[in-house]
């Protein structure tokens, strides 16, 4: 018969409960010693490192607050951040091949889109082929085993 795995959390809680009277007694003794000699509080590593940590957090908070307050506001002529982008699209129909630009939200990937020239859902995301024969022409890249390639000249696209 298989044995059940022990519940580590329950064991840990039982151990903590068992040790609580000892911890309480040690804390009461330490507190009494600190009342007699207050310098002992700072000599306790837990108190000292807690104070260092809180001081560090406060310094970082103060530095970020000061930096934020010293940053100049944007000029009045500044526009809001852009939420859309222009996407170059090429019709994948070999008889059409029309290049056009669409403006959609960032991260748009609902291709194919409708081509305004041939009125079919054949518009795919375009890439620029910078080979000597294409000279920076916008193309619909072809997927091969080596990656994306230009269907016109066969150059590998990055």
C-alpha positions as CSV (number, residue, x, y, z in Angstrom):
1,X,0.0,0.0,0.0
2,X,1.4,3.4,-1.0
3,X,2.3,5.8,1.8
4,X,0.9,9.3,1.8
5,X,3.3,12.2,1.3
6,X,3.7,14.2,4.5
7,X,2.2,17.6,4.6
8,X,5.2,19.9,5.0
9,X,3.2,23.0,5.8
10,X,1.4,21.3,8.6
11,X,4.6,19.9,10.0
12,X,6.2,23.4,9.9
13,X,3.2,24.9,11.6
14,X,3.4,22.3,14.4
15,X,7.1,23.0,14.8
16,X,6.4,26.7,15.1
17,X,3.7,26.2,17.7
18,X,6.0,23.9,19.7
19,X,8.8,26.6,19.6
20,X,6.6,29.6,20.4
21,X,7.0,29.4,24.2
22,X,10.8,29.3,23.8
23,X,10.8,32.2,21.3
24,X,8.5,34.2,23.6
25,X,10.9,33.5,26.6
26,X,14.0,34.5,24.5
27,X,12.2,37.7,23.3
28,X,11.2,38.7,26.9
29,X,14.8,38.1,28.0
30,X,16.2,40.2,25.2
31,X,13.6,43.0,25.8
32,X,14.6,43.1,29.5
33,X,18.3,43.3,28.6
34,X,17.5,46.2,26.1
35,X,15.6,48.1,28.8
36,X,18.7,47.9,31.1
37,X,21.2,48.7,28.3
38,X,19.5,50.3,25.2
39,X,22.7,50.1,23.2
40,X,22.1,46.3,22.9
41,X,19.1,46.9,20.5
42,X,21.4,48.4,17.9
43,X,24.0,45.6,18.4
44,X,21.3,43.0,17.5
45,X,21.8,42.1,13.9
46,X,18.1,41.6,13.1
47,X,17.3,45.2,14.3
48,X,20.4,46.7,12.6
49,X,19.7,45.0,9.2
50,X,16.0,45.9,9.3
51,X,17.0,49.5,9.9
52,X,19.5,49.4,7.0
53,X,16.8,47.9,4.7
54,X,14.2,50.4,5.6
55,X,16.7,53.3,5.2
56,X,17.6,51.9,1.7
57,X,14.0,51.7,0.7
58,X,13.4,55.3,1.9
59,X,16.5,56.6,0.0
60,X,15.4,54.9,-3.2
61,X,11.9,56.3,-2.8
62,X,13.3,59.8,-2.1
63,X,15.6,59.6,-5.1
64,X,12.8,58.6,-7.5
65,X,10.5,61.2,-6.1
66,X,13.1,64.0,-6.5
67,X,14.0,62.8,-10.0
68,X,10.3,62.8,-11.0
69,X,9.8,66.3,-9.6
70,X,12.9,67.6,-11.5
71,X,11.7,66.2,-14.8
72,X,10.3,69.0,-16.9
73,X,6.7,68.7,-18.1
74,X,6.1,68.0,-21.9
75,X,5.8,71.1,-24.1
76,X,2.2,72.3,-24.8
77,X,2.6,71.3,-28.4
78,X,3.3,67.7,-27.6
79,X,0.7,65.2,-28.8
80,X,-0.5,62.1,-27.0
81,X,1.3,58.8,-27.6
82,X,0.5,56.9,-30.8
83,X,-1.9,53.9,-30.6
84,X,-1.8,53.0,-34.3
85,X,0.8,52.3,-36.9
86,X,1.1,52.1,-40.7
87,X,1.5,48.6,-42.2
88,X,2.8,48.1,-45.7
89,X,0.7,45.4,-47.5
90,X,1.1,43.7,-50.9
91,X,-1.5,41.8,-52.7
92,X,-0.4,38.2,-53.0
93,X,-2.3,37.6,-56.2
94,X,0.3,37.3,-59.0
95,X,-1.9,39.2,-61.5
96,X,-2.4,42.1,-59.1
97,X,0.6,42.7,-56.8
98,X,-0.7,46.0,-55.6
99,X,1.2,47.7,-52.8
100,X,-0.8,49.8,-50.3
101,X,-0.6,51.0,-46.7
102,X,-3.2,50.4,-43.9
103,X,-3.4,52.1,-40.5
104,X,-4.3,49.8,-37.7
105,X,-3.7,49.4,-33.9
106,X,-0.2,48.2,-32.8
107,X,0.2,44.5,-33.0
108,X,-2.2,44.0,-35.9
109,X,-1.9,40.6,-37.4
110,X,-5.3,39.8,-39.0
111,X,-3.9,39.1,-42.5
112,X,-4.9,38.7,-45.2
113,X,-6.8,41.9,-45.7
114,X,-8.9,43.1,-48.6
115,X,-7.0,44.5,-51.6
116,X,-8.4,47.8,-52.8
117,X,-7.3,47.1,-56.4
118,X,-8.7,43.5,-57.0
119,X,-11.3,43.6,-54.1
120,X,-10.2,40.1,-52.8
121,X,-8.8,39.0,-49.4
122,X,-5.3,38.6,-50.7
123,X,-3.4,41.5,-48.9
124,X,-0.4,40.1,-46.9
125,X,2.2,41.9,-44.7
126,X,4.9,43.2,-47.0
127,X,8.7,43.2,-46.5
128,X,11.3,45.3,-48.3
129,X,13.8,43.3,-50.5
130,X,17.0,45.3,-50.6
131,X,18.8,43.0,-53.1
132,X,20.5,44.5,-56.2
133,X,17.9,43.2,-58.6
134,X,14.8,44.3,-56.5
135,X,16.3,47.6,-55.2
136,X,14.1,48.1,-52.2
137,X,10.9,46.9,-53.6
138,X,8.0,45.9,-51.3
139,X,7.2,42.2,-51.8
140,X,5.0,39.4,-50.2
141,X,7.7,37.1,-48.7
142,X,7.6,33.4,-49.4
143,X,8.3,31.0,-46.5
144,X,10.9,28.3,-47.2
145,X,13.0,25.9,-45.1
146,X,15.7,28.5,-45.0
147,X,13.4,31.2,-43.7
148,X,11.7,34.1,-45.6
149,X,12.8,34.6,-49.3
150,X,11.9,37.1,-52.0
151,X,9.7,35.4,-54.6
152,X,11.1,37.7,-57.3
153,X,14.8,37.4,-57.0
154,X,15.2,34.5,-54.4
155,X,17.2,36.6,-51.9
156,X,17.0,35.6,-48.2
157,X,15.2,38.2,-46.1
158,X,16.3,39.0,-42.5
